[in-house]
Amino acid sequence: MEQKNSIRKDGKGKHLTLDDRLIMEGSLKAGQKPSWIALILNCDRSTVYREKKRGTFPHTNSDLTTSMVYNGRRAQELYESKMETKGPGLKIGCDMKLHDFIRNKILGEHYAPDVIAGVLKKNNAYSVTLSTKTIYNYIESGYIRGVNNYTLKEKTKRKKRGKGKKRAKKVAFKSKKSIRKRPSEADDRKEVGHLEGDLIVSGTGMSAAALLTIVDRKSRYAFILKIPDKTQKSVIDGLSKMERRIGARRFREIFKTLTLDNGSEFLDWESLERSSVTKTIKRIAVYFADPFSSWQRGTNENFNGMVRKFIPKGADIGKYTNKEIRQIEEWINNYPRRILDYTSAKDVFEGELSGCQA
């Protein structure tokens, strides 16, 4: 019989099927040679020899003697069982430096898996790059020593938001400037100097201490200022502290607008606009988001979420020192961000300022 008359189509690179194995079982029982079976199945003779060796099992005869025979169905079951356990090897299996890099970034520097994946792709310093999902899979499977979902600050259970109570309407000192009147440069993130601000408060029953967070919309560079309470005076003093820290003149040159929510602590917006160094000079223009529209200050809300990695909800902010607050501020500003192509906010902010000076 010629090979072109075989019952199988060209099967180069294909695996034997159950029908192939049953044909092979019947042919072996009929005493056919492996070379003839190979012609029938249109495969290499060595494939038949290997399959015969793998699929030969002990068989009890009618006279209670045992002989070794090929069984097509059992051979198929063995094949399927092996295929279930087959899979690609770990990409980090032969690169312990990469394993240690991922482990140190998570445990030592609190990097998220997505940021690690972005840094690996950008720097191309290791033998392989890993996707965000792959790193999460390795963590959940226990392949990163000492790291699990509880060590990831992002993977915390979030409570569903209930229906909020309606707040009493607050009356400002003067009519506030709406976010809709804010310059287009702030809306389009075309330049640095357009800020968003908010407060992070202590938990119920804790001290009155709070954090005033101020974030640049374009670069995501941020300032965290610890204040004794959430009163208007403390907020004004906090912004004045930031002004003195940078320098009054440089503050006015760099920062142009500040967008806030409608909290009572921000009602005295005229004092927020006025310089603490020279009372007759305006240091910044203050605008207000629409009521119950936190998405209009999404940059600041996202930043506050990063702060919560270190100061969880319900914590007493009064127990954190100014040094610890500055360390949190520095960590976030130096953290590679996906939205910035895995560049830090500090690098973007300083790059924009140097470009303006040039």
C-alpha positions as CSV (number, residue, x, y, z in Angstrom):
1,M,0.0,0.0,0.0
2,E,1.4,3.4,-0.9
3,Q,1.4,6.3,1.5
4,K,-0.7,8.5,-0.7
5,N,-3.6,6.0,-0.1
6,S,-3.4,6.2,3.7
7,I,-6.7,7.0,5.6
8,R,-5.2,10.1,7.2
9,K,-4.5,13.5,5.6
10,D,-1.1,15.0,5.9
11,G,-0.6,15.2,9.7
12,K,2.8,16.6,10.1
13,G,3.1,18.1,13.5
14,K,-0.3,16.7,14.6
15,H,-0.9,14.4,17.6
16,L,-2.5,11.0,17.4
17,T,-6.2,10.9,18.0
18,L,-8.3,8.2,19.7
19,D,-9.3,6.8,16.3
20,D,-5.6,6.6,15.4
21,R,-4.9,4.7,18.6
22,L,-7.8,2.3,18.1
23,I,-6.6,1.6,14.5
24,M,-3.1,1.0,15.9
25,E,-4.5,-1.4,18.6
26,G,-6.3,-3.5,16.0
27,S,-3.3,-3.5,13.7
28,L,-0.9,-4.7,16.4
29,K,-3.4,-7.5,17.4
30,A,-3.5,-8.5,13.7
31,G,0.3,-8.8,13.8
32,Q,1.0,-5.8,11.5
33,K,4.5,-4.3,11.7
34,P,5.1,-0.7,13.0
35,S,6.3,0.4,9.5
36,W,3.0,-0.7,8.0
37,I,1.0,1.0,10.8
38,A,3.0,4.2,10.1
39,L,1.9,4.1,6.5
40,I,-1.8,3.7,7.5
41,L,-1.6,6.6,10.0
42,N,0.6,8.7,7.7
43,C,3.1,9.4,10.5
44,D,6.8,8.5,11.1
45,R,7.7,5.0,12.1
46,S,9.4,6.3,15.3
47,T,6.0,7.8,16.3
48,V,4.5,4.3,16.3
49,Y,7.3,2.9,18.3
50,R,7.1,5.6,20.9
51,E,3.3,5.3,21.1
52,K,3.5,1.5,21.4
53,K,5.9,1.8,24.3
54,R,3.8,4.5,26.1
55,G,0.5,2.7,25.6
56,T,1.4,-0.8,26.5
57,F,-0.2,-2.0,29.7
58,P,-0.4,-5.3,31.6
59,H,-3.4,-7.5,30.5
60,T,-4.8,-10.5,32.4
61,N,-5.6,-13.3,30.0
62,S,-8.4,-15.9,30.3
63,D,-5.9,-18.4,31.8
64,L,-5.0,-15.8,34.5
65,T,-1.6,-15.2,32.9
66,T,-0.4,-11.7,32.3
67,S,0.9,-10.2,29.1
68,M,1.8,-6.7,27.9
69,V,-0.5,-5.4,25.1
70,Y,-1.2,-2.0,23.6
71,N,-4.5,-0.5,24.6
72,G,-5.7,2.4,22.5
73,R,-8.3,3.8,25.0
74,R,-6.0,3.7,28.0
75,A,-3.2,5.3,25.9
76,Q,-5.7,8.1,25.0
77,E,-6.5,8.6,28.7
78,L,-2.8,8.8,29.6
79,Y,-2.3,11.4,26.8
80,E,-5.2,13.6,27.9
81,S,-4.0,13.4,31.5
82,K,-0.5,14.6,30.6
83,M,-1.9,17.4,28.4
84,E,-3.9,18.7,31.4
85,T,-0.7,19.3,33.4
86,K,1.2,20.6,30.5
87,G,1.9,24.4,30.4
88,P,4.6,27.0,29.9
89,G,7.4,27.3,32.4
90,L,7.7,30.3,34.7
91,K,9.4,33.2,33.0
92,I,11.2,34.1,36.2
93,G,12.2,30.4,36.8
94,C,15.8,30.9,35.7
95,D,16.2,34.6,36.6
96,M,16.4,35.0,40.4
97,K,17.6,38.6,40.0
98,L,14.2,39.4,38.4
99,H,12.4,37.5,41.2
100,D,14.3,39.6,43.8
101,F,13.7,42.8,41.9
102,I,9.9,42.2,42.0
103,R,10.0,41.1,45.6
104,N,12.0,44.1,46.7
105,K,9.8,46.6,44.8
106,I,6.7,45.2,46.5
107,L,7.9,44.7,50.0
108,G,10.5,47.4,50.2
109,E,9.1,50.2,48.0
110,H,5.4,49.3,47.9
111,Y,5.3,49.2,44.1
112,A,2.1,47.9,42.5
113,P,2.4,45.0,40.0
114,D,1.3,47.3,37.2
115,V,4.1,49.8,37.9
116,I,6.6,46.9,38.1
117,A,5.5,45.7,34.7
118,G,5.8,49.2,33.2
119,V,9.3,49.7,34.7
120,L,10.4,46.3,33.4
121,K,9.2,47.1,29.9
122,K,10.6,50.6,29.9
123,N,14.1,49.7,31.3
124,N,14.5,46.3,29.6
125,A,17.1,45.4,32.1
126,Y,16.2,41.7,32.6
127,S,16.0,38.6,30.5
128,V,12.2,38.9,30.1
129,T,9.4,41.4,30.6
130,L,6.2,40.5,32.4
131,S,2.6,41.7,32.0
132,T,0.7,43.1,35.0
133,K,-1.6,40.0,35.0
134,T,1.4,37.6,35.0
135,I,2.8,39.3,38.0
136,Y,-0.5,39.1,39.8
137,N,-0.8,35.4,38.9
138,Y,2.7,34.7,40.2
139,I,1.8,36.4,43.5
140,E,-1.5,34.6,43.9
141,S,0.3,31.3,43.1
142,G,3.0,32.0,45.7
143,Y,5.9,32.2,43.3
144,I,7.2,35.5,44.7
145,R,8.7,34.6,48.1
146,G,7.1,36.4,51.0
147,V,4.6,38.2,48.9
148,N,0.8,37.7,48.8
149,N,-2.3,39.7,48.2
150,Y,-2.2,41.0,51.8
151,T,1.2,42.7,51.1
152,L,-0.3,44.6,48.1
153,K,-1.7,47.8,49.3
154,E,-4.1,48.1,46.3
155,K,-5.8,44.7,46.9
156,T,-7.9,45.7,49.8
157,K,-11.6,45.2,50.2
158,R,-13.6,48.2,49.3
159,K,-16.9,49.0,50.9
160,K,-19.8,49.7,48.6
161,R,-20.9,53.3,48.8
162,G,-24.4,53.8,50.3
163,K,-26.7,56.5,49.6
164,G,-25.2,59.7,51.1
165,K,-27.2,62.0,53.2
166,K,-28.0,65.4,51.7
167,R,-25.8,68.1,53.1
168,A,-27.2,71.4,54.4
169,K,-26.6,74.2,52.0
170,K,-23.6,76.3,52.9
171,V,-23.3,80.0,52.2
172,A,-19.9,81.4,51.2
173,F,-18.5,84.8,52.1
174,K,-19.0,85.8,48.5
175,S,-20.2,84.1,45.4
176,K,-17.6,81.4,44.5
177,K,-16.1,81.0,41.1
178,S,-17.3,78.0,39.3
179,I,-15.0,75.4,37.8
180,R,-16.7,76.3,34.5
181,K,-14.9,79.6,34.5
182,R,-11.5,78.0,35.0
183,P,-8.9,78.7,32.2
184,S,-8.8,76.2,29.4
185,E,-5.1,75.5,30.2
186,A,-6.2,73.9,33.5
187,D,-8.9,71.8,31.8
188,D,-6.6,70.6,29.1
189,R,-3.6,70.0,31.4
190,K,-1.4,71.9,29.0
191,E,0.8,73.4,31.6
192,V,1.8,72.9,35.3
193,G,0.5,75.2,37.9
194,H,-3.1,74.3,38.0
195,L,-3.8,72.6,41.3
196,E,-6.6,70.5,43.0
197,G,-7.0,70.5,46.7
198,D,-8.7,68.5,49.4
199,L,-8.6,67.3,53.0
200,I,-7.9,63.9,54.5
201,V,-9.3,63.7,58.0
202,S,-8.7,61.5,61.0
203,G,-11.2,58.7,61.9
204,T,-14.2,59.1,64.1
205,G,-13.3,59.6,67.8
206,M,-9.7,60.4,66.9
207,S,-7.8,63.7,67.0
208,A,-8.9,66.7,64.9
209,A,-5.7,66.6,62.9
210,A,-6.0,66.5,59.1
211,L,-3.9,66.6,55.9
212,L,-4.3,69.3,53.3
213,T,-3.3,67.7,50.0
214,I,-2.6,69.8,46.9
215,V,-1.9,68.2,43.5
216,D,-0.8,69.6,40.2
217,R,-3.1,68.5,37.4
218,K,-0.6,68.0,34.7
219,S,2.5,66.5,36.4
220,R,0.6,64.9,39.4
221,Y,3.3,66.4,41.7
222,A,1.8,66.9,45.1
223,F,2.2,68.6,48.5
224,I,0.9,67.2,51.8
225,L,0.6,69.6,54.7
226,K,-0.4,68.5,58.2
227,I,-2.9,70.9,59.9
228,P,-4.3,70.8,63.4
229,D,-7.9,70.6,62.4
230,K,-10.2,71.1,59.4
231,T,-11.2,74.7,60.1
232,Q,-11.0,77.5,57.6
233,K,-8.1,79.1,59.5
234,S,-6.0,75.9,59.5
235,V,-6.6,75.5,55.8
236,I,-5.5,79.0,55.0
237,D,-2.4,78.7,57.3
238,G,-1.6,75.4,55.5
239,L,-1.6,77.0,52.1
240,S,0.4,79.9,53.5
241,K,3.0,77.4,54.9
242,M,3.3,76.0,51.4
243,E,3.7,79.5,50.0
244,R,6.6,80.2,52.4
245,R,8.1,76.8,51.7
246,I,8.4,77.6,48.0
247,G,8.9,81.3,48.3
248,A,6.1,83.9,47.8
249,R,7.3,85.2,44.4
250,R,8.1,81.8,43.0
251,F,4.8,80.5,44.3
252,R,2.9,83.1,42.2
253,E,5.1,82.4,39.2
254,I,4.5,78.7,39.2
255,F,0.9,78.2,40.5
256,K,-2.1,79.8,38.8
257,T,-5.3,78.1,39.8
258,L,-6.6,75.9,42.7
259,T,-9.8,73.9,42.4
260,L,-11.5,72.8,45.6
261,D,-14.7,71.1,46.7
262,N,-17.6,72.8,48.5
263,G,-16.5,71.9,52.0
264,S,-17.1,74.5,54.8
265,E,-13.3,74.6,55.4
266,F,-12.8,76.2,52.0
267,L,-15.6,78.9,52.2
268,D,-13.2,81.8,52.9
269,W,-11.7,81.5,49.4
270,E,-10.7,85.2,49.3
271,S,-8.2,84.6,52.1
272,L,-6.9,81.5,50.3
273,E,-6.3,83.7,47.2
274,R,-4.5,86.4,49.2
275,S,-0.7,86.2,49.8
276,S,0.3,85.7,53.4
277,V,3.5,87.7,52.7
278,T,2.0,90.7,51.0
279,K,-1.7,91.0,51.8
280,T,-2.5,93.2,48.8
281,I,-1.1,90.7,46.3
282,K,-3.1,87.7,44.9
283,R,-1.2,84.5,45.1
284,I,-3.6,82.1,43.3
285,A,-7.1,82.0,41.7
286,V,-9.5,79.7,43.5
287,Y,-12.3,77.8,41.8
288,F,-14.9,75.3,43.0
289,A,-16.1,72.1,41.6
290,D,-19.9,71.4,41.2
291,P,-21.6,70.0,44.3
292,F,-21.3,66.1,44.6
293,S,-18.9,66.0,41.6
294,S,-15.7,64.6,43.0
295,W,-14.8,63.3,39.5
296,Q,-14.1,66.9,38.6
297,R,-11.1,66.7,41.0
298,G,-10.2,63.2,40.0
299,T,-6.4,63.9,40.1
300,N,-6.7,64.8,43.8
301,E,-9.0,62.0,44.6
302,N,-6.6,59.5,43.1
303,F,-3.7,61.0,45.0
304,N,-5.6,60.7,48.3
305,G,-6.1,57.1,47.5
306,M,-2.3,56.7,47.3
307,V,-1.9,58.4,50.6
308,R,-4.4,56.0,52.1
309,K,-1.9,53.2,51.4
310,F,0.2,54.6,54.3
311,I,-2.5,56.3,56.4
312,P,-5.6,54.1,56.2
313,K,-9.2,55.3,56.8
314,G,-10.0,55.6,60.5
315,A,-6.4,56.3,61.5
316,D,-5.4,59.2,63.8
317,I,-3.5,61.6,61.7
318,G,-2.3,63.4,64.8
319,K,0.0,60.4,65.5
320,Y,2.0,60.9,62.3
321,T,5.0,63.2,62.6
322,N,5.8,65.9,60.0
323,K,8.8,63.9,59.0
324,E,6.7,60.8,58.3
325,I,4.3,63.0,56.2
326,R,7.2,64.3,54.2
327,Q,8.4,60.8,53.6
328,I,5.0,59.8,52.2
329,E,5.0,62.9,50.0
330,E,8.4,62.1,48.6
331,W,7.6,58.5,48.0
332,I,4.5,59.3,46.0
333,N,6.2,62.1,44.0
334,N,9.1,59.7,43.1
335,Y,6.8,56.7,42.3
336,P,6.6,55.8,38.6
337,R,3.1,56.4,37.2
338,R,1.5,54.6,34.3
339,I,-0.4,57.8,33.3
340,L,3.1,59.5,33.0
341,D,4.5,56.6,31.0
342,Y,6.1,55.2,34.1
343,T,7.9,58.5,34.9
344,S,7.7,60.0,38.3
345,A,5.6,63.1,39.0
346,K,8.8,64.8,40.4
347,D,10.6,64.3,37.1
348,V,7.7,65.6,35.0
349,F,7.2,68.6,37.3
350,E,10.8,69.6,37.4
351,G,11.1,69.0,33.7
352,E,8.2,71.4,33.0
353,L,9.7,74.1,35.2
354,S,13.1,73.9,33.6
355,G,11.5,74.1,30.2
356,C,9.6,77.2,31.2
357,Q,12.8,78.8,32.5
358,A,14.7,78.0,29.3
